[in-house]
Amino acid sequence: MKKSTDELMKILKNKKSVDDYFAENDNEIFFGTLTELICYFMTKKRLQKKDVVKNSAMKREYCYEILQGKTNKKISRDKVIMLCFGLTLTVEETQQLLKKSGYAPLYVRDTRDSIIAFSLLHHISVINTNIKLAEYNLALLE
């Protein structure tokens, strides 16, 4: 995932078919489910489920349900973000997972999202992110 969305749009506009676009940019586009994208990131980052659970600061059982694609309800935006911490995702990868989950990407004009993005950029834990959110009287990731 190296090209910006704007770059991909320019490439798409110049292609004669969507198949040509996909063939040229298959490493930039993910065609799977949320669970498959999570598994992709785990494989890419060589993470085990136990590491993701620990780093996400989520309840163990619920996190395993998400990782295995066994949850019957829609995962909240905060849980997706916590999962991003667990997966040690970059901000760009976080944006991708949020979009795949049906949520708005992090918006750096928003104070809360700025703190979250900063924490992801600087590899700050969920717990320390929550401490900073509390300092600004913002909703914690939970």
C-alpha positions as CSV (number, residue, x, y, z in Angstrom):
1,M,0.0,0.0,0.0
2,K,2.2,2.8,-1.3
3,K,0.1,4.9,-3.6
4,S,-2.2,7.6,-2.4
5,T,-5.9,7.4,-3.1
6,D,-5.4,10.4,-5.5
7,E,-2.7,8.6,-7.4
8,L,-4.9,5.5,-7.7
9,M,-7.8,7.6,-9.0
10,K,-5.5,9.1,-11.7
11,I,-4.4,5.7,-12.7
12,L,-8.0,4.4,-12.8
13,K,-9.1,7.3,-15.0
14,N,-6.4,6.4,-17.6
15,K,-7.2,2.7,-17.8
16,K,-9.3,1.2,-20.6
17,S,-10.7,-1.4,-18.3
18,V,-11.1,-2.0,-14.6
19,D,-9.4,-5.3,-15.1
20,D,-6.3,-3.5,-16.3
21,Y,-6.4,-1.3,-13.3
22,F,-6.7,-4.3,-10.9
23,A,-3.9,-6.1,-12.7
24,E,-1.5,-3.2,-12.3
25,N,-2.5,-2.3,-8.7
26,D,-3.5,-5.6,-7.1
27,N,-1.1,-4.9,-4.2
28,E,-2.9,-1.6,-3.5
29,I,-6.5,-3.0,-3.4
30,F,-7.9,-5.5,-0.9
31,F,-10.7,-7.7,-2.1
32,G,-11.5,-9.6,1.1
33,T,-13.7,-9.4,4.1
34,L,-12.8,-7.6,7.3
35,T,-11.6,-10.9,8.9
36,E,-9.4,-11.6,5.8
37,L,-8.0,-8.1,6.0
38,I,-7.2,-8.6,9.7
39,C,-5.5,-11.9,8.9
40,Y,-3.6,-10.3,6.1
41,F,-2.2,-7.7,8.5
42,M,-1.4,-10.3,11.1
43,T,0.6,-12.3,8.5
44,K,2.3,-9.2,7.1
45,K,3.4,-8.1,10.6
46,R,4.1,-11.7,11.8
47,L,1.7,-11.4,14.8
48,Q,0.0,-14.1,16.7
49,K,-3.5,-13.7,18.0
50,K,-2.3,-13.5,21.6
51,D,-0.1,-10.5,20.7
52,V,-3.0,-8.7,19.0
53,V,-5.2,-9.4,22.0
54,K,-2.6,-8.1,24.5
55,N,-1.7,-5.0,22.5
56,S,-5.4,-4.1,21.8
57,A,-6.3,-3.9,25.5
58,M,-9.7,-5.5,24.6
59,K,-11.4,-8.2,26.5
60,R,-9.8,-11.4,25.5
61,E,-12.9,-13.4,24.5
62,Y,-14.3,-10.6,22.4
63,C,-11.0,-9.9,20.6
64,Y,-10.7,-13.6,19.8
65,E,-14.3,-13.6,18.4
66,I,-13.3,-10.6,16.1
67,L,-10.1,-12.2,15.0
68,Q,-11.9,-15.4,14.1
69,G,-14.8,-13.6,12.4
70,K,-17.3,-15.1,14.9
71,T,-18.9,-11.9,16.2
72,N,-22.5,-11.5,15.2
73,K,-22.7,-7.8,15.8
74,K,-21.1,-4.9,14.1
75,I,-17.8,-4.0,15.8
76,S,-17.7,-0.4,17.1
77,R,-15.4,2.2,15.7
78,D,-13.5,2.3,19.0
79,K,-13.0,-1.5,18.9
80,V,-11.7,-1.3,15.4
81,I,-9.2,1.3,16.4
82,M,-8.2,-0.7,19.4
83,L,-7.7,-3.6,17.1
84,C,-5.4,-1.4,15.0
85,F,-3.3,-0.8,18.0
86,G,-3.2,-4.5,18.6
87,L,-2.1,-5.1,15.0
88,T,0.5,-2.4,15.2
89,L,-0.9,-0.7,12.1
90,T,0.3,2.5,10.6
91,V,-2.1,5.4,10.3
92,E,-2.6,4.5,6.6
93,E,-3.4,0.9,7.4
94,T,-5.7,2.0,10.2
95,Q,-7.6,4.2,7.7
96,Q,-8.0,1.1,5.5
97,L,-9.3,-1.1,8.3
98,L,-11.7,1.7,9.4
99,K,-13.1,2.0,5.9
100,K,-13.4,-1.7,5.4
101,S,-15.4,-1.8,8.7
102,G,-17.7,0.9,7.4
103,Y,-16.4,3.7,9.5
104,A,-15.0,7.1,8.8
105,P,-11.2,7.3,8.7
106,L,-9.3,9.2,11.4
107,Y,-9.9,12.9,10.9
108,V,-6.9,15.0,12.2
109,R,-9.0,18.1,12.5
110,D,-10.8,16.3,15.3
111,T,-9.0,16.4,18.7
112,R,-9.8,12.8,19.7
113,D,-8.8,11.4,16.3
114,S,-5.6,13.5,16.3
115,I,-4.5,12.0,19.6
116,I,-5.3,8.5,18.3
117,A,-3.4,9.2,15.0
118,F,-0.4,10.6,16.9
119,S,-0.4,7.5,19.2
120,L,-0.4,5.2,16.2
121,L,2.4,7.2,14.5
122,H,4.5,7.0,17.6
123,H,3.7,3.5,18.7
124,I,2.0,4.6,21.9
125,S,-0.1,1.9,23.6
126,V,-3.9,2.0,23.9
127,I,-3.5,2.5,27.7
128,N,-1.3,5.5,27.3
129,T,-3.5,6.8,24.5
130,N,-6.4,6.6,26.9
131,I,-4.5,8.6,29.5
132,K,-3.9,11.4,27.0
133,L,-7.6,11.3,25.9
134,A,-8.5,11.6,29.6
135,E,-6.2,14.6,30.0
136,Y,-8.3,16.4,27.3
137,N,-11.6,15.1,28.8
138,L,-12.3,13.0,25.7
139,A,-14.0,9.7,25.4
140,L,-11.6,6.8,26.1
141,L,-11.1,3.9,23.7
142,E,-13.2,1.1,25.1
